[in-house]
Amino acid sequence: MTPYIGNGAYCYANSASMLLASHGYQVSPGLLEVLSGVGLGAIYRRDPVEIFFSDPNGLPDAGISKALEILGFACGDWPRFNEGAEAPLDALEAALHDGPVMIGPLDMGLLRYHPHWEWVGGSDHYVLVTALDGERARLHDPDGVPCALLPRSELAEAWRAEKVMFRSGAFQAWHAPRRVREPSAADVHQRARDYFRDRCSGLGARVNDQGVLWGGAAIRACGERIRGGDVPPSLHGILVHFSLRLGARRALDYASFFADFDTELAGLKREQADAFGLAHCAAVRKEWVNLADCFERLAELEAQIKTRLCD
């Protein structure tokens, strides 16, 4: 039986952890999340207003592939599909002969078994498909829905993910993982640091054309808006339901990862987790001045973390 691991905000890391576990490899979602590099940096858009504490140049699908590579895993070959292709359900069914298949991104607003599907259209999501039975897919959705059922036609529609911004291509999948290297903890750390350094040095390259802010400037700009009391419901919702508590969890996982190799960076990440936690509490209570102060501290920490990573 395929084990279930659930947490919606870590959907790709949890799905990848379940995929590996189904083949006898035990890798924590926290480690996969860290090695994806997605939780570095920040991005702020003014229209529509939203802030995410993640690398604006990093995509979860590319990040999870990199995490698996760093850990010494390779997955079964999966062809590239163009945007107009039919959903490759026959290829998915064939891949399932070798065990469960992780797929994504999916458009979460098209997963009609999910209790909030009507309000999350365009949000990227990842799941683990365990079987295709007749006209239905069986899957583990890490957002608290194990053993879900979805008609094939609806799976195909969601998997096309036309409204999802954060993706590298259509109909992506990971299956049949196998070990090709046995890296030491020190090797994993060094490969990850090299990857993070490359990501940090390239921040801004992808987002400048979109008229958004990134890094410490993004955090400060959002904090200034909050200090002035301009917090529309959409921004407040992202802060209290997603960005801040996810930021705290990611920061703690990074702190654990760096603890044995870089105590200064681990300490900065622990401070960042505390700042995220304080910010979340202030946001829930709508204490805008306190929240803005937390954002100023988060901006300072962002600069320190980036400097340390790029040393």
C-alpha positions, 0 to 999 in steps of 0.5 A: 500500500502506498503511504499517505503524507499530507500538507497542501502547501508542501504538495510537490514535496509530499507527493515526491516523498510518497513516490519515493516511499512507494519504492522503498526510499524514505526521504522527508518532505522537508528535505525535498522542499529545501533542496527544491530551492523554491523557498528562497527569496520573495516576490511581490506583485501590485496588480493583482496584489500578492506576495510569496516568499519564494524564488521568483525564478524558481518553478516547483516542477523544475525544483523537485526534479533538481532535488531528486537529482541532488539526492542521487535519484533518477526517474523513468523517462517521460516525453515532453508534450506541447501545449496543444497535445491531448492529455497522455492518459495512456502513457500515465496508465503504462507508467503506473505498471511500475508503481504510483506516478507523481503528476503536476502541476494541476489546476487546483480549481479543477479538482472537484473532489477538493472542498475548496475547488471553487475558490482556488482556480489557477493555483498549482498543485501536485498529487500522486496517482495510484491507479486508473480504474476504468473511467476514474483515477485514484490518487493521494492528494497531499492537501488532506485528501487521501484515496481521492477519486477523479474522473479521467476527463477531469484529471485531463482537464486539470493536468493541462493546467492552462491557467497555472503560472508556475510551470515549465510545461504541460503534462509533467510526471515523475515515476519509477524512481531509482538510485543512481548515486549514494551521495554523502550528507556533505555532498548533498549540502555542497550540491545544494549550496551550489544550486542555491548560489546560482539561483540567488545570483540570477534573481530578478532575471525572469521577473523584471519584465513582469513589473514586479519586485523581488527579494528584500525590496519586495518585502519592504514594498509590501510592508510599506503598503501594510503600514499605510493600512492598504490591505485588501482582502486578497492580500490579507487572505494570502498572508494568513492562509498561505505565505507567512505560515508556509514561510515559517515552516520552510525556514525551519526546514532550511535551518535544520538542513544547514545546522551541521554545515553552516551554523550562521546560516542556520541561525539566520533561518531560525530567526526568519522562522520566528519573524514569520511566526510573529508576522502571521499572528499580527496578520490574523489580528490585523495589527498592521503596524506590528505586521509592517515592523515584522516585514522590515525585519524579514527584509533585513534577514532576507538580505543577510541570508542572500549574502551568506548563500552567495559567499 
